[in-house]
Amino acid sequence: MLVFDKCAKPGMEMALCSGFGTLRASAPALTRYNSPQYTLLPGFCDVHVHFREPGFSYKETIRSGSLAAAAGGYTAVCTMPNLDPVPDSAAHLKAQTDIIARDAVIAVYPYGAITVGEKGETLSAFDDMAGAVIAFSDDGKGVQSEDMMRLAMTRAKRLGKLIVAHCEVNALLRGGYIHDGAYAAAHGHRGICSESEWRQIERDLRLAKETGCGYHVCHISTKESVALIRRAKAEGVDVTCETAPHYLLLDETDLREDGRFKMNPPLRAPSDRAALIEGLLDGTIDMIATDHAPHSAEEKSKGLAGSAFGIVGLETAFPLLYSGLVRAGILPLEALLEKLVTNPRTRFQIPLGNDYSVWNLDVADTVDPVRFLSMGRATPFAGREVQGKCMLTVRDGQIVYQRS
């Protein structure tokens, strides 16, 4: 379990986690925060973000995305491969890693694609990329072929890499764009059924058990997904999963006719949200990832039907979760830190190093997209009152963010 404390004095040392050793908070960085009102937390880790570069830098860049992450207390992120070029070979991957080396202010770990072009037809160059990627994923698309997913798991198992899956059965989507529930029925929208998510999770869990591959499920949103993963863990399947802050704090009753409420998977029913919280509490859900997915203002201005899928979340995740779960008495702070630090770093073998952030947890703030460092502005939490401000973030002993 993580141990955290108030910043009692500059230069303090603090054991954060048995798996990561001792944090050494530097005196110069902490001098300004030598007060009991500030809390020192370990650097958060998000295993699911979209930084859009190369290929879509009008939405986000490695630099703007990593700056946004630092402003939210994150010191390590894993970037999804729906880029141009798709990182499906060593040459295509290099187009991204060169930018990371030049522009990232925190640790950025790229995914390699499972299939060439994320088209689901041909396996990517796993062997050539294995040493440079954190894992393999076709995020944004479910791998439709069972044979292809079995081959991917077999190859990843041999290389000691995880398969990280966006689970979605295309045949069950039927043109939907929000949850197939009460709001869709009442407002004439096309719905995405829950089965489109959990049916592919069910298949993949069977394949993970068969192959022995380490398997991680992206952004689960349904009660059936929670139940399937809970049962698989009890059976000894090597599976972990994540959900996102918006699925824990919102559901379809919060929907508005606005593109900032459109993401994939969609906000589900209140019963799904309750199941996700239960899964968070009992350990079925291992970690919380933002699925930070920036788009241009124009792409998010076309309502629920026409807007692009995706919202931003790196700068708001911790204050939202601290306010909505910890202060609400649902989840202890130590447990939240396990979901944001210990579990993602352990599962993905990402070291903590000398990474931390300083927070004022006693001050109120308002989610204001105008202040975001991310190029994306779409969030369903705009205007929400939260508790907690990030004052300072340190990566590898160096200040990468300081609130003015």
N, C-alpha and C positions, 0 to 999 in steps of 0.2 A: 504493500500500500504506500502511496505517496505521503510524504510528510512535508507540510508547508508551514510557514510561520510569518509573523510580522517582521519587518526589517528593523531589528533592534539597533543595529549599528553598522556602519560601512565596513566592508571587509569580512563580513560574517561568512562562515561556512555552514552548509546545511545539507544533510543527507536527504536526497529527494526520493530515491527509489533504489532498492537493493540491486536491481538489474542495471542501473545506470551510474552507480557510484555517488560521488559527492559534488554538489554544485559549489563553485567558488565564485561568489558574487564580488566583483571588483570594487574597491573603495571609491575610485573616481566616479564610477557610474552611479553609485548609490548615495553619495554624499548629499545630494539634493533631496533624497527621500528618507532621510534619517528621522523618521517620525512614526509613531504607532498607527497613524491613519493609513499607512501604505502596507500592502501585502505583496510578498514575493512569491511568484508562481513559476513552475518550470515551463520551458518553451513548449507550446502546444504543437501537435502534429496532425495535419489533415491529409488523409490518404486519397482524397478525391476532389481535385480542383481542375478547372479549365483556364489556362492562361492564353490560349488562342494563337500563340505564335510558335512556329511560322504559319502563315497562310491567312490569318484573320486578325491582324494587328489593329484593325479599326475597332475591334471589340475590346481587346485587352492585349497587353504585351507582357513579356516575362518581367520586365522592370516594374510596370504599374501593378501587376498582380502580386509580385513579391513584396512591394511596398505596402499594399493593402493587407497582406498577410501579417507583416510585421506590426502594422497598426492595430491588429487584432490579437497580438500576443503569440502569433504562430512563428516558429523558427524552422519548420520543416514542412514541406508539402509534396504531394505526388501528383504529377500533371498527366491528365488523360490524353489519349493519342488521336482524338478526332481533329487532326490538323492537316495542313497541306504543305509539304507532303506528309502523308500518314507515316509514322515511324514503324515501317514494316520490314526494313532492312537496315544494315549498318550505315549506309550512305544517307538514307532518309533520316535516320535518327540523328546523325551528326548535324544536320541542319538545325535541329532543336538544341542539342547539347552545346553547340558553339555559342548560341545566344545566351543560354543559361550561364555558361562560364563568363561571359562578358557582362551581363546585365543583372543577374539575380542578386538580391541583397540578403537572402536567407538560403537555406539548403533546399534545392529543387531537384526532385528525383523523377525522371520521366518513366512512363509506361511504354512498353513496346506493344504494338497491335497483335492480336491473336491471328488475324487473317490479313492477307494482302489487301490494302485499301479499305479495310474493315468491311469487305464485301461478303465475307462468310464462305468463300469458295476455295481458297488456297491458303495453306498455313504460311504464316510469315517466317522470316529467317530467324527462328528462335536461337539457334546455336550462335549465330553471328552477333546477336544483340544481348545475349544473356548477361554478359559481364558489365553492361552499361545501363540496364533497365532495372527498375525496382520489382516489376512483375509484368504479366501480360494481360491485356484487356482490350475488348472491342467496345469500350463504353460509348453509349449513345445508340448502340445496336445490340440486340441479342443474337448470339450465334444460333441460327435456326437448325442447322444440321446436327443431329446427335452424333453421327460418325466424325464430323469435324471437331466437335467438342471433346469427344473421347481421344482423338489424335492429339489435340492440344494439351489435354491433361496428361497424357502419357509422356509427351515431350517435355512439358514443364516439370513433371515429377523427376525425370532423369536429370534435368538441369538444376533441380533444387529451387524452382521458382513457383510462385503462386499464380493461379488463374483467378482473375478478378472479373466478376461477371455482372454486366447490365442484363437483367433477366426480363425478356419481353418476347412473347409469342406474336409474331406479326399478323398471323391469321386471325387473331382475336382482337386486334385493335379497331378494326371497322371504322376507320376515320375519326376515332374519338380524340378528344383533347383535354377533357377534364374527367373527374371520376364519374363512373356510371352509377349515380346515386340520386338523392332527392333534389339537389340543386340542378343537376342536368335535366331531370324530368320537368321541374317547375319552370325552367327558363329556356327550354327548347334547345339545349346543347347536346352534342354527340358525346357519349361517355366512353371511357376506357374501363373495361371490366377488371376486377381484381384478379381474375383467373389468368389474364395475360401476363401477370408478374409471377404468381405462385406456381403456375403450371411448369414454367421453365426452371424455376428453383427446384421443384420436385425432381425433374429429369436430371439436373446437374448434380444434385445430392446423391442420386443413384450412381452416376458416373464417377463422382469423387470417391465414393465407397469402393467402387470396382477398381479404380486405378490407384488409389492411395494418394492422389494429388492433393496438395494444400489448396483449398478453395475458399474464396472470399466473395460474399454477395454484396453488391452495391445497393445503396439507398432503398432498403426495404420499406414498404409502406402499408402492407396489409396484415390483418390478423392471421390469415392462413400462412403467410410467409414466416411469421414468428413461430407458429406451431410446428411447421415443417423443420425449421432449423433447430428448434428446441429438441425435437425428437431425434434428429440426426446427430446432434451432439451427444445425446444419451446413448446412442448406438456406437459412438466412437469415431464418427466421421470427422476428418480434419477440416472443419469448417468454422469460419468466423463471418461476421456480418457487421454492417453499419446501417444507421439511419441518419437523418438530417434534422437540424433544429426545427425546420418548418413542419415536419411530420409529427414532432413531439409537442409543438406549441399551437398548431393550427389544424383545422379540419375543414370539410366542405361547408360547414355552417359559416365559416369566415370568408367565403368567396365573394368577390365583387366583380363587376363587369369591367375588368382592368387586366391588361397583360402582365402586370407584376404579380398576379396570382396564378400564373400559368407555369408549371414546371412538369418534368417527367421523371418518375411517376407523379401523378397528380395528388393534390390534397384529398385524402380519403374520408371515410365516414367517422363519426365520433367513436364508434366501437373499434375501428382500426387504430385510432390514436390511443385509446385506452390500452389496447393490446401491446402497442409499441412501448408504452411506459412500463407496463408489466414486464415486458422482455428486457427492458433496460435495467430494471430493478433485480431481476433474477439471473442476470448474466447471459441470457440468450443473445442479446445485442451487445457486442463487444466494444463498439466505438461509435462516436458521433463524427460524421464528416459533413462538410458544408455543401458539397456539390456546387461550389462557386462557379457560376456559369454566366458570365457577362455577355450582353448583347448591346447593340446600339440603341439609342432612344427610339429611332424609327422602327426598328424590329420589334420593340416592345410596346408600340403605340396602337396596335391593331386589335385590341380587345382579347377576349379569351379564345375566340375562334381563329383569328389571324396572326396573333403574335407568335414569336419564336418561343420555344420551350426554354426555361431557365431563369434563375434569379441569382443575385450575388449574396455572399454571406460571410466572408472572412472577417470583416471588420465589426460585425454585429453578433457573431455566434456566442462568444463567451458572455457578454452582458445579457443577451436574451436568455441563455440557459441558466445563468446564475440567478436572474430575476424570476424566471418562470418555473424553474425546478428546485433550486437550492433555497431561495428565500421563501418559496411557496411550501417548503417542507416536504417535497416529494423525494428529493435526492440529496444526500450529504455532499458537501463540497469535495471531500476526499474521493467519493465515488465518481463525481463528475470529472475530476482530474484523471482518474483511471481511464475514462472513456476518451479523454482528449490528449493524454500523454502516454501513460504506461502501456495500455493495450495496443494502440496503433504502432508505437515504436517497437514493442516486443514482437508483434506479429510480422511486421515488415522489416525487422532488423535495422531500424534507424536509430543511431546513437543520439543520446541527449547532449552530451558534451557540456560545455559551459554556456548553456542557453537558458534564459529566464526572462520574465517580464515583471514589471512592477505595476500594481493596480491600486487605485483608490476605490474600494468596494463600498464605501459609505456615501458616495456622492451620486445624485441622480443625473441622468442624461436622457436625451431624446434621440432616437434613430433619425438621422438627417442625411439623406443621400447626397445633398449638395456638398457635404464635408468629406465624402468618400475619396480615398486615394485610388480606388479602383476606377477604371473607365466605365464600368457598368453602374447603373443607378437603380435598377429594378429590384425592389424588395417589397414584399407584402407587409413588412413591419415598419414602413415609413410612418413617422409620427408617434411610434410607441414609446412610452416612458420605460426606461430600464435603469438598473442600478449597476454602477461600476464603470470606471474609465481606465483605459490603459494609458499609463504615464510614460513608460519606457520599455523597450524590448532590446535584449542583448543576444546576439548570435555569435557563438564562439568567442565570447569575451569582448565583442565589439558592438557598440550601440548602432542599431539599425533603424530605430524609431524612437523619437522623443516628442511627447506632446508639448506644444508651445503654450 
